[in-house]
Amino acid sequence: MFRRKQPTYTAPVDERGRKAVIDIREISKVYTMGDIEVHALRGVSLRVYEGEFISIMGPSGSGKSTMMHILGALDQPTSGEYYLDGVNVADLKDNELARIRNRKIGFVFQSFNLLKRTPALRQVELPMIYGGGGERRKRAKAALDAVGLGNRLDHLPSELSGGQQQRVAIARAIVNNPAILLADEPTGNLDSRSGTEVLKIFQELNREQGKTTIFVTHDAFIARHTDRVIMLRDGVVVADAKVPQPLIAGEAERPSEAAELEEIFKSTYYGGEKKEYN
């Protein structure tokens, strides 16, 4: 079904025996604009293991968006290898990329991306319509039940709150049981209460169902709810560290922006050694 550049590829495992769902090796991405070459990513290597919950952060121009597009098989690297659940995505044609996006990646976007005149149940059925598979209604209802919307099956987006719309989007993302969930600022368009509810769902999916989850975010407070933070700057990974005590959604008050940034940088970027950031 999917062609592989290295048929003998064996996924690495971590110290807990978890297989690498994402295995990126020396990925580079160069955009050509006339006579100018823009190096968005510069030899990035990265592994994400089954059941991890990570966040990718970085300032504007760091390569964060390019990384998200490559992770989501929305774009291909200029050089390097990207193995997603054993398949070398960097070696696929456009139609194969579309198929792997449908079957192996669950997308959740900041703007929900729901169809205006389509009820919730039908929204969640769409990935199965495009990708095939039986029992669409049953599986779509189960996904909506999982995000607490089992009683909103026939509601249109206009009849749902922002938080409920994002939950429909999450149900749509998980209905095909993808290898990874890739969320781009998933709480960015929500009020604090709705954002907390959505964050709770992601944590439950990760901790109770073992869903490998990746947040692409600029929000340090959101990143502190994940287990590992990867920071990009100028197209390279400048930090990759575990969050010592991940926050539980709804149990911590959001501090000031300055305090958020200080905390996440102390615990990941600078390794927690005060002398390094004074």
Backbone bond lengths (Angstrom), bond angles and torsions (degrees), N, CA, C in turn:
res aa  C-N    CA-C-N  psi(-1)  N-CA   C-N-CA  omega(-1)  CA-C   N-CA-C  phi
1 M - - - 1.464 - - 1.526 111.12 -
2 F 1.338 117.14 -55.40 1.458 121.48 176.63 1.523 108.80 -108.68
3 R 1.321 116.70 129.17 1.450 120.08 179.10 1.522 109.66 -74.86
4 R 1.317 116.46 144.33 1.452 120.86 -179.29 1.523 109.55 -120.81
5 K 1.306 114.77 136.74 1.455 119.58 179.55 1.524 110.20 -72.37
6 Q 1.343 116.14 -33.25 1.457 121.13 -179.82 1.534 107.86 -128.48
7 P 1.335 117.90 92.78 1.461 120.49 -176.32 1.528 113.37 -59.39
8 T 1.331 117.62 -23.28 1.456 120.64 -176.98 1.531 112.65 -91.15
9 Y 1.326 116.26 10.14 1.464 119.81 -178.37 1.532 110.99 -56.33
10 T 1.329 115.60 132.73 1.459 122.59 174.36 1.524 108.06 -122.48
11 A 1.321 116.13 123.97 1.455 120.08 -176.93 1.526 110.85 -65.10
12 P 1.337 118.11 134.15 1.468 120.57 174.56 1.528 110.30 -64.31
13 V 1.323 116.16 158.96 1.459 121.00 175.25 1.521 108.73 -125.39
14 D 1.341 115.76 152.93 1.466 119.61 178.89 1.520 110.11 -91.10
15 E 1.334 115.66 -172.98 1.459 120.34 -175.88 1.528 113.10 -65.91
16 R 1.340 116.21 -16.84 1.465 121.24 178.64 1.526 111.76 -96.63
17 G 1.329 116.07 3.25 1.451 119.92 179.40 1.515 114.71 82.08
18 R 1.325 117.76 13.20 1.465 121.51 179.88 1.523 110.10 -84.03
19 K 1.310 116.23 136.36 1.462 122.28 -179.50 1.526 110.30 -76.20
20 A 1.331 116.15 145.22 1.463 121.13 174.62 1.523 109.34 -74.33
21 V 1.338 116.02 113.82 1.461 120.94 175.93 1.525 109.64 -77.94
22 I 1.325 115.81 -35.33 1.461 122.75 175.92 1.522 108.08 -119.07
23 D 1.319 115.33 127.57 1.465 121.17 179.44 1.532 107.19 -137.09
24 I 1.330 114.92 99.09 1.459 121.83 -178.35 1.519 109.00 -101.73
25 R 1.332 115.93 131.33 1.462 120.84 -176.08 1.524 111.14 -127.68
26 E 1.328 114.74 109.45 1.467 122.07 174.26 1.539 112.37 52.09
27 I 1.339 115.06 48.98 1.464 120.65 179.44 1.533 110.57 -76.63
28 S 1.319 115.15 130.69 1.462 121.41 172.11 1.526 109.12 -127.63
29 K 1.319 115.88 148.38 1.458 120.74 175.93 1.517 108.49 -137.60
30 V 1.331 114.88 122.33 1.462 121.53 -178.79 1.524 108.63 -121.55
31 Y 1.325 116.10 125.91 1.459 121.92 174.87 1.524 108.49 -102.71
32 T 1.324 116.24 133.32 1.462 120.60 178.61 1.516 109.64 -103.23
33 M 1.321 115.80 124.03 1.465 122.45 178.29 1.518 108.15 -123.43
34 G 1.331 115.39 91.65 1.462 119.87 -174.41 1.506 109.87 66.90
35 D 1.332 115.96 -120.75 1.458 121.00 178.74 1.528 112.71 -91.40
36 I 1.338 116.23 2.56 1.464 120.07 -174.31 1.524 109.90 -106.00
37 E 1.331 116.17 134.95 1.451 121.96 174.21 1.528 109.04 -107.17
38 V 1.331 115.17 127.70 1.460 121.10 178.17 1.523 108.27 -108.42
39 H 1.321 116.27 118.56 1.464 121.46 -179.02 1.533 108.46 -92.15
40 A 1.331 115.47 98.54 1.468 120.20 -177.61 1.515 111.99 -78.36
41 L 1.318 116.95 -37.96 1.467 122.23 175.24 1.514 108.69 -129.80
42 R 1.326 116.14 141.11 1.459 120.80 -173.75 1.539 110.19 -128.41
43 G 1.313 117.14 86.41 1.458 121.24 174.80 1.511 114.94 63.78
44 V 1.322 117.03 46.13 1.463 121.46 -177.82 1.529 110.67 -80.78
45 S 1.317 116.58 131.51 1.465 122.94 172.54 1.519 108.30 -121.39
46 L 1.329 115.86 138.44 1.459 119.92 -172.87 1.526 109.81 -160.75
47 R 1.327 116.49 141.37 1.464 121.24 173.34 1.526 109.48 -127.66
48 V 1.317 115.00 137.43 1.462 122.09 174.21 1.521 106.78 -124.82
49 Y 1.327 115.63 126.74 1.458 120.30 -173.63 1.529 112.16 -99.53
50 E 1.323 115.40 159.55 1.465 121.89 -178.70 1.531 110.67 -50.71
51 G 1.330 115.40 130.44 1.454 120.44 174.96 1.512 115.24 82.04
52 E 1.323 118.57 3.05 1.467 119.76 177.63 1.530 110.68 -76.67
53 F 1.317 114.88 153.32 1.473 122.50 173.99 1.522 105.50 -125.44
54 I 1.317 116.97 105.80 1.465 120.41 -174.03 1.523 110.81 -123.58
55 S 1.298 115.72 160.12 1.466 121.48 172.60 1.521 108.64 -125.40
56 I 1.325 114.91 144.13 1.460 122.01 176.42 1.524 106.91 -113.32
57 M 1.330 115.84 123.35 1.462 121.70 -176.90 1.524 110.05 -123.33
58 G 1.319 114.58 164.22 1.452 119.97 176.10 1.513 110.13 164.84
59 P 1.316 117.66 151.14 1.464 120.93 178.47 1.521 111.09 -70.95
60 S 1.316 116.41 171.65 1.460 121.38 175.97 1.527 109.76 -57.26
61 G 1.333 115.83 131.98 1.456 119.96 -179.22 1.512 114.40 87.41
62 S 1.333 117.27 4.51 1.469 120.64 -177.02 1.522 112.95 -79.32
63 G 1.340 116.83 -17.75 1.463 120.76 -174.29 1.513 112.93 103.93
64 K 1.330 116.10 5.43 1.468 121.88 -176.84 1.530 111.78 -61.69
65 S 1.321 117.27 -47.21 1.468 120.50 -179.35 1.528 111.44 -67.67
66 T 1.323 116.61 -39.37 1.469 120.02 176.78 1.521 110.51 -62.01
67 M 1.322 116.50 -42.27 1.462 120.75 177.50 1.522 110.52 -59.90
68 M 1.331 116.73 -43.52 1.462 119.90 179.61 1.519 111.17 -61.41
69 H 1.332 117.26 -43.16 1.465 120.71 -179.46 1.527 111.59 -64.11
70 I 1.315 116.95 -37.38 1.471 119.59 178.99 1.525 110.57 -73.34
71 L 1.335 117.26 -43.35 1.459 120.01 177.24 1.526 111.24 -58.55
72 G 1.329 115.96 -37.31 1.460 121.07 -178.85 1.513 114.54 -85.37
73 A 1.329 117.65 7.19 1.467 122.74 -178.83 1.521 111.46 57.31
74 L 1.333 116.04 29.13 1.459 121.75 174.61 1.526 110.64 -89.17
75 D 1.312 115.79 -16.24 1.459 122.73 178.70 1.524 106.99 -149.23
76 Q 1.321 116.00 160.57 1.459 120.32 179.38 1.524 110.13 -116.80
77 P 1.326 116.63 149.19 1.465 120.00 -179.47 1.527 111.52 -71.46
78 T 1.307 115.49 156.44 1.459 120.99 173.72 1.526 110.31 -70.12
79 S 1.313 116.08 -37.55 1.469 121.03 176.77 1.522 108.72 -150.95
80 G 1.316 115.71 162.59 1.453 121.25 179.64 1.517 112.04 103.49
81 E 1.326 115.92 179.30 1.455 122.34 -177.55 1.524 110.08 -125.02
82 Y 1.332 115.71 143.42 1.459 122.05 176.87 1.520 108.61 -134.21
83 Y 1.328 116.20 107.01 1.452 121.74 177.58 1.523 109.09 -97.20
84 L 1.316 115.66 119.21 1.457 122.58 176.55 1.523 108.29 -112.93
85 D 1.311 116.00 110.77 1.470 121.12 -178.54 1.528 111.12 52.18
86 G 1.343 115.41 40.54 1.460 121.68 176.13 1.507 116.09 90.65
87 V 1.328 118.09 -6.45 1.468 121.60 -177.73 1.525 109.63 -105.22
88 N 1.335 117.29 131.06 1.457 120.76 178.69 1.526 109.28 -79.51
89 V 1.320 115.44 95.08 1.456 122.05 -176.46 1.523 111.65 -62.72
90 A 1.329 116.78 -30.72 1.467 120.63 -178.65 1.524 111.99 -66.30
91 D 1.336 117.33 -9.13 1.453 121.54 -176.06 1.535 112.60 -109.38
92 L 1.346 117.48 10.79 1.461 120.55 -173.13 1.528 112.56 -97.73
93 K 1.331 115.32 151.87 1.456 122.06 172.88 1.532 109.18 -84.59
94 D 1.344 116.77 171.15 1.461 121.30 -173.84 1.528 112.70 -58.42
95 N 1.343 117.27 -44.35 1.467 118.69 -178.38 1.524 111.23 -67.73
96 E 1.322 117.13 -31.37 1.457 120.81 177.45 1.529 110.93 -73.13
97 L 1.332 116.03 -35.58 1.458 120.07 175.77 1.524 110.47 -62.30
98 A 1.342 116.73 -42.54 1.466 120.33 179.39 1.525 110.46 -61.50
99 R 1.311 116.70 -40.10 1.454 120.72 -178.75 1.527 111.28 -68.33
100 I 1.321 116.39 -40.55 1.467 118.66 -179.20 1.525 111.15 -70.88
101 R 1.342 117.28 -33.34 1.469 120.07 175.29 1.524 109.97 -61.38
102 N 1.321 116.20 -42.17 1.459 120.75 -177.15 1.521 112.02 -67.64
103 R 1.313 117.55 -36.76 1.460 120.77 -170.82 1.519 114.91 -99.40
104 K 1.318 117.60 -25.96 1.460 118.80 -172.56 1.525 114.55 -116.18
105 I 1.354 118.06 -9.64 1.464 120.20 -176.15 1.525 109.60 -129.24
106 G 1.324 115.70 128.86 1.457 121.17 173.14 1.517 108.93 -104.94
107 F 1.337 116.79 117.01 1.465 121.89 -176.29 1.530 111.00 -96.58
108 V 1.337 115.27 137.97 1.461 121.73 169.69 1.522 106.83 -132.22
109 F 1.347 116.18 122.48 1.457 120.81 -175.26 1.526 111.03 -109.97
110 Q 1.311 115.24 161.26 1.461 121.61 178.77 1.522 111.70 -59.66
111 S 1.337 116.86 -36.59 1.458 121.43 -173.50 1.530 114.03 -95.28
112 F 1.340 118.15 12.51 1.467 125.43 174.96 1.537 113.10 72.66
113 N 1.341 117.19 -47.75 1.476 122.40 179.43 1.529 112.30 57.38
114 L 1.333 116.20 48.24 1.458 121.46 175.50 1.532 110.26 -96.63
115 L 1.331 116.33 153.10 1.466 121.68 176.24 1.530 109.02 -82.12
116 K 1.322 116.61 129.58 1.470 121.44 -169.80 1.516 114.02 -60.96
117 R 1.320 117.58 -38.48 1.463 120.79 -173.58 1.524 113.13 -104.59
118 T 1.313 116.40 23.39 1.463 121.13 -176.13 1.529 110.19 -118.12
119 P 1.352 118.10 125.71 1.465 119.97 -179.94 1.522 112.17 -67.41
120 A 1.325 114.90 162.02 1.467 121.39 -172.72 1.529 112.41 -54.56
121 L 1.332 117.14 -46.31 1.464 119.76 -177.25 1.520 111.00 -59.53
122 R 1.322 116.49 -43.13 1.471 120.42 -179.57 1.524 111.05 -67.84
123 Q 1.320 117.49 -36.41 1.470 120.88 177.08 1.527 110.09 -56.60
124 V 1.328 116.05 -43.39 1.456 121.02 -175.80 1.528 111.20 -75.30
125 E 1.320 117.00 -25.14 1.460 121.01 178.35 1.529 112.42 -73.77
126 L 1.324 117.48 -21.11 1.474 120.77 -171.13 1.528 114.02 -55.20
127 P 1.350 120.61 -46.32 1.474 118.23 179.66 1.525 113.00 -59.18
128 M 1.334 116.76 -31.71 1.460 120.04 179.13 1.522 111.66 -75.88
129 I 1.328 116.65 -30.95 1.468 120.49 176.69 1.521 109.83 -65.06
130 Y 1.338 116.08 -43.74 1.461 120.52 -179.23 1.527 111.92 -74.16
131 G 1.328 116.63 -34.93 1.463 119.74 -173.70 1.513 115.15 -100.74
132 G 1.332 117.02 -5.27 1.458 119.58 -178.30 1.514 111.08 86.52
133 G 1.310 116.09 175.43 1.456 120.90 -179.83 1.519 110.72 115.65
134 G 1.314 116.40 145.14 1.447 121.83 -177.62 1.516 112.97 -94.82
135 E 1.330 114.92 179.24 1.462 123.96 178.51 1.525 111.77 52.24
136 R 1.328 115.89 44.89 1.467 119.55 -175.04 1.529 112.24 -59.33
137 R 1.325 116.27 -48.18 1.467 119.26 -176.86 1.526 111.00 -61.94
138 K 1.325 116.79 -44.19 1.461 121.46 -178.92 1.525 110.92 -62.18
139 R 1.310 117.32 -45.26 1.462 121.33 -179.02 1.523 111.67 -68.86
140 A 1.334 116.77 -39.15 1.464 120.43 178.74 1.523 110.60 -65.76
141 K 1.314 117.28 -41.33 1.464 120.23 178.19 1.529 110.70 -64.19
142 A 1.339 117.08 -40.53 1.463 120.54 178.74 1.532 110.90 -62.11
143 A 1.342 116.83 -38.94 1.469 120.77 178.83 1.524 110.84 -66.42
144 L 1.337 116.81 -40.84 1.465 119.98 178.04 1.523 111.07 -68.46
145 D 1.325 117.43 -36.91 1.466 120.27 174.33 1.527 110.68 -60.04
146 A 1.334 116.33 -38.73 1.469 121.28 -177.10 1.521 112.52 -64.49
147 V 1.341 116.91 -25.43 1.470 120.17 179.88 1.530 111.43 -106.31
148 G 1.332 116.21 13.69 1.458 120.25 174.54 1.511 115.59 79.38
149 L 1.329 117.89 24.44 1.467 121.06 -178.99 1.528 112.25 -121.87
150 G 1.322 116.48 28.83 1.451 119.81 179.62 1.511 113.83 -63.07
151 N 1.342 117.32 -18.19 1.467 121.50 178.79 1.521 112.93 -102.19
152 R 1.334 116.80 15.69 1.468 120.78 -179.68 1.535 111.57 -125.77
153 L 1.308 116.59 27.60 1.465 121.00 -172.41 1.524 113.33 -59.07
154 D 1.320 117.26 -37.38 1.461 121.02 -173.32 1.518 113.26 -101.01
155 H 1.315 117.24 9.52 1.461 120.32 -177.92 1.538 111.04 -82.83
156 L 1.321 115.50 139.73 1.463 122.36 174.11 1.528 109.11 -81.11
157 P 1.341 117.88 160.28 1.470 119.68 177.60 1.532 113.08 -54.03
158 S 1.328 117.27 -36.71 1.465 120.48 -179.49 1.528 112.45 -66.45
159 E 1.332 116.64 -16.51 1.461 121.58 179.86 1.528 112.01 -98.08
160 L 1.313 116.40 6.03 1.459 122.21 -178.27 1.525 110.49 -119.41
161 S 1.324 116.52 149.50 1.460 120.56 174.00 1.527 109.53 -72.42
162 G 1.327 115.67 170.09 1.460 119.41 178.56 1.517 112.00 -59.27
163 G 1.341 116.24 -43.00 1.459 119.50 179.42 1.519 112.04 -64.32
164 Q 1.339 116.76 -38.19 1.466 120.25 177.70 1.522 111.35 -67.90
165 Q 1.328 116.87 -38.05 1.464 119.55 176.62 1.529 110.97 -61.96
166 Q 1.334 115.83 -40.92 1.463 117.66 178.95 1.525 110.79 -67.44
167 R 1.309 117.59 -31.79 1.461 119.97 177.23 1.528 111.08 -68.44
168 V 1.330 117.16 -35.69 1.462 120.06 173.23 1.524 109.51 -60.86
169 A 1.337 115.89 -42.40 1.470 120.40 179.32 1.529 110.89 -63.35
170 I 1.323 117.18 -37.52 1.466 120.24 177.81 1.529 110.04 -66.84
171 A 1.333 117.05 -43.00 1.468 120.66 177.71 1.521 110.59 -59.21
172 R 1.323 116.13 -42.00 1.472 120.81 177.50 1.523 110.65 -62.37
173 A 1.335 116.67 -35.96 1.467 120.80 -177.80 1.523 112.04 -71.45
174 I 1.339 117.99 -31.00 1.465 119.61 -173.82 1.526 113.28 -96.92
175 V 1.342 117.68 -8.12 1.472 119.79 -169.81 1.526 113.03 -63.96
176 N 1.329 118.10 -29.00 1.470 120.91 178.81 1.523 113.00 -91.85
177 N 1.339 116.25 9.58 1.468 121.56 -179.33 1.530 111.07 51.50
178 P 1.332 117.41 60.11 1.471 121.01 -175.70 1.521 112.50 -70.61
179 A 1.334 115.09 163.48 1.464 120.25 177.44 1.527 111.15 -69.33
180 I 1.348 117.25 -33.40 1.463 120.90 179.18 1.519 110.20 -139.25
181 L 1.337 115.78 152.13 1.457 122.94 167.11 1.525 106.94 -104.71
182 L 1.320 116.71 126.93 1.460 122.12 -178.98 1.525 107.82 -118.34
183 A 1.316 116.28 113.06 1.463 121.62 -174.23 1.517 110.44 -117.09
184 D 1.322 116.08 123.26 1.462 122.70 -179.88 1.525 109.22 -102.37
185 E 1.338 117.16 104.89 1.465 123.23 -178.48 1.536 111.18 45.70
186 P 1.321 118.91 55.90 1.470 120.58 -171.21 1.520 115.33 -65.99
187 T 1.345 118.12 -17.40 1.464 120.33 178.45 1.522 111.77 -108.04
188 G 1.333 116.80 6.58 1.456 120.74 -172.15 1.509 115.09 -63.58
189 N 1.338 119.06 -29.19 1.468 122.59 -178.66 1.520 112.64 -102.46
190 L 1.324 117.54 15.36 1.455 120.77 -174.28 1.522 111.40 -114.51
191 D 1.340 115.65 152.43 1.459 119.93 171.27 1.519 108.91 -70.35
192 S 1.307 117.21 168.97 1.460 120.66 -171.81 1.528 112.32 -61.89
193 R 1.331 117.92 -38.94 1.465 120.19 -179.45 1.530 111.30 -66.81
194 S 1.330 116.11 -47.06 1.467 119.76 179.12 1.526 110.69 -64.89
195 G 1.341 115.95 -38.61 1.456 119.76 178.41 1.517 111.87 -61.36
196 T 1.333 116.75 -39.46 1.456 121.03 178.15 1.525 110.76 -65.02
197 E 1.341 116.75 -41.47 1.468 120.51 179.07 1.525 111.08 -61.75
198 V 1.333 116.02 -42.89 1.462 120.38 179.36 1.521 110.64 -66.24
199 L 1.322 116.81 -41.14 1.463 120.72 178.27 1.526 111.12 -62.79
200 K 1.326 117.00 -38.50 1.466 121.14 176.28 1.521 111.02 -59.15
201 I 1.340 115.98 -42.31 1.464 119.83 -179.19 1.520 110.38 -62.86
202 F 1.324 116.84 -44.19 1.467 119.58 178.70 1.526 110.94 -61.58
203 Q 1.323 117.47 -42.60 1.457 119.87 179.07 1.526 111.42 -64.43
204 E 1.327 117.26 -39.13 1.467 120.61 177.82 1.529 111.05 -65.64
205 L 1.330 116.73 -43.29 1.466 120.14 178.74 1.525 110.78 -61.06
206 N 1.326 115.49 -38.06 1.457 119.62 -179.80 1.525 112.11 -74.09
207 R 1.318 117.27 -48.14 1.456 120.39 -171.59 1.524 113.37 -83.30
208 E 1.323 116.77 -30.61 1.463 119.37 -178.19 1.526 112.52 -95.89
209 Q 1.328 117.33 -32.31 1.460 120.52 -178.51 1.523 112.93 -110.72
210 G 1.329 116.91 -4.83 1.465 120.52 177.16 1.517 114.64 71.19
211 K 1.349 117.91 25.62 1.455 120.67 -179.81 1.533 110.83 -70.60
212 T 1.304 116.68 122.93 1.464 121.21 175.08 1.518 107.87 -69.36
213 T 1.330 116.68 122.03 1.466 121.02 -169.77 1.523 110.73 -129.91
214 I 1.337 115.00 135.26 1.463 121.46 178.50 1.518 108.84 -126.18
215 F 1.324 116.32 122.11 1.462 121.96 172.83 1.530 108.38 -99.90
216 V 1.305 116.78 132.83 1.460 121.59 167.16 1.522 105.52 -105.35
217 T 1.328 117.29 115.55 1.451 120.27 -170.43 1.518 111.71 -150.05
218 H 1.331 115.16 155.82 1.464 120.96 171.02 1.524 109.93 -104.33
219 D 1.342 117.01 -3.94 1.458 123.17 -171.66 1.527 110.24 -91.70
220 A 1.322 116.30 109.67 1.463 120.90 -177.57 1.524 111.97 -64.34
221 F 1.324 117.44 -32.85 1.467 120.51 178.98 1.524 110.70 -65.27
222 I 1.325 117.20 -41.86 1.459 121.54 176.26 1.530 109.76 -63.60
223 A 1.327 116.53 -43.49 1.466 120.73 -178.84 1.519 111.89 -60.37
224 R 1.320 117.42 -31.10 1.464 120.60 -179.55 1.526 112.72 -71.49
225 H 1.333 117.37 -8.38 1.463 121.34 174.73 1.531 111.85 -89.65
226 T 1.320 117.10 -5.27 1.458 120.69 178.43 1.526 109.08 -99.33
227 D 1.327 116.12 172.25 1.467 120.15 -173.94 1.524 113.81 -92.94
228 R 1.330 116.04 -14.66 1.463 119.80 -174.63 1.522 108.37 -153.59
229 V 1.317 116.64 139.25 1.458 121.88 -178.99 1.526 109.81 -120.60
230 I 1.333 115.14 129.31 1.463 121.88 175.72 1.517 106.94 -114.08
231 M 1.329 116.67 126.91 1.458 120.97 -178.75 1.513 110.93 -114.24
232 L 1.334 114.02 132.90 1.456 121.38 178.34 1.518 110.04 -108.76
233 R 1.323 114.99 146.95 1.463 121.04 171.79 1.513 107.87 -152.38
234 D 1.323 116.43 127.40 1.470 121.93 178.56 1.519 112.28 54.24
235 G 1.337 116.04 37.10 1.456 120.22 173.53 1.510 116.22 81.90
236 V 1.335 117.63 9.02 1.467 120.51 177.91 1.529 109.45 -130.16
237 V 1.325 115.97 157.19 1.465 121.06 174.91 1.518 108.53 -80.79
238 V 1.330 116.25 117.76 1.462 120.02 -178.55 1.528 111.72 -102.86
239 A 1.329 116.70 -11.71 1.467 120.15 176.45 1.512 109.28 -158.50
240 D 1.312 115.52 143.05 1.463 122.45 177.72 1.516 105.71 -150.48
241 A 1.330 115.99 102.31 1.462 118.76 -173.27 1.521 110.98 -146.01
242 K 1.321 115.48 152.86 1.454 121.12 175.71 1.524 109.89 -75.89
243 V 1.321 115.87 145.88 1.456 121.48 174.63 1.536 107.07 -81.41
244 P 1.324 118.74 120.08 1.469 120.85 -172.42 1.527 113.89 -56.37
245 Q 1.332 117.71 -46.21 1.461 121.89 -179.12 1.527 108.37 -136.83
246 P 1.327 116.97 85.77 1.473 119.23 -178.75 1.527 111.64 -57.36
247 L 1.317 116.14 139.57 1.456 121.05 178.22 1.529 110.00 -72.03
248 I 1.325 115.60 150.94 1.461 121.60 173.58 1.521 107.70 -100.76
249 A 1.317 116.69 126.98 1.468 121.63 -175.32 1.521 110.85 -54.73
250 G 1.331 115.52 129.43 1.453 121.49 177.92 1.511 114.45 90.74
251 E 1.324 117.66 -9.18 1.462 120.23 -176.84 1.524 112.92 -105.47
252 A 1.315 117.36 -1.04 1.469 120.07 -179.42 1.516 109.51 -132.53
253 E 1.314 116.26 137.07 1.461 121.53 176.86 1.518 109.02 -78.89
254 R 1.329 115.13 141.70 1.470 119.11 177.50 1.525 109.59 -70.45
255 P 1.345 117.27 121.51 1.466 119.66 177.22 1.532 110.25 -79.17
256 S 1.319 115.84 -177.31 1.456 118.74 175.92 1.523 109.56 -64.89
257 E 1.322 116.31 159.11 1.459 120.22 -178.79 1.523 111.45 -58.81
258 A 1.317 116.65 -40.14 1.461 120.01 -179.68 1.534 110.70 -63.43
259 A 1.334 116.42 -41.70 1.460 119.83 179.90 1.522 111.41 -67.23
260 E 1.342 116.46 -38.00 1.463 120.61 176.80 1.521 110.47 -57.98
261 L 1.331 115.36 -51.19 1.459 120.17 -177.00 1.523 111.31 -63.80
262 E 1.325 116.19 -40.66 1.459 119.17 179.65 1.524 110.49 -61.77
263 E 1.337 116.47 -43.48 1.464 120.28 -176.92 1.523 111.68 -64.93
264 I 1.329 116.81 -47.01 1.464 119.03 -177.29 1.524 110.90 -69.22
265 F 1.328 116.98 -35.19 1.462 118.69 178.89 1.528 110.90 -72.09
266 K 1.328 117.89 -36.11 1.454 120.16 177.50 1.524 111.42 -63.63
267 S 1.343 116.07 -41.87 1.465 119.73 -172.33 1.522 113.67 -84.41
268 T 1.332 117.79 -19.62 1.472 119.13 -177.23 1.522 112.51 -124.33
269 Y 1.308 115.98 -60.50 1.465 119.83 -172.03 1.527 111.77 -63.74
270 Y 1.335 116.71 -41.36 1.464 120.14 -176.53 1.522 113.12 -105.42
271 G 1.327 116.78 4.75 1.449 119.61 176.39 1.524 114.86 70.49
272 G 1.341 116.44 12.19 1.457 119.35 174.83 1.513 115.15 81.65
273 E 1.324 118.51 4.70 1.462 120.91 179.94 1.518 109.47 -93.23
274 K 1.328 115.84 112.22 1.446 121.39 -171.75 1.518 113.04 -58.15
275 K 1.318 116.87 -34.10 1.464 120.60 -177.74 1.544 111.54 -61.86
276 E 1.340 116.06 -20.74 1.461 119.48 -175.78 1.514 113.09 -81.29
277 Y 1.333 117.48 -17.16 1.466 117.24 -178.28 1.525 112.98 -122.63
278 N 1.324 117.78 5.84 1.469 120.64 173.54 1.514 109.99 -76.79
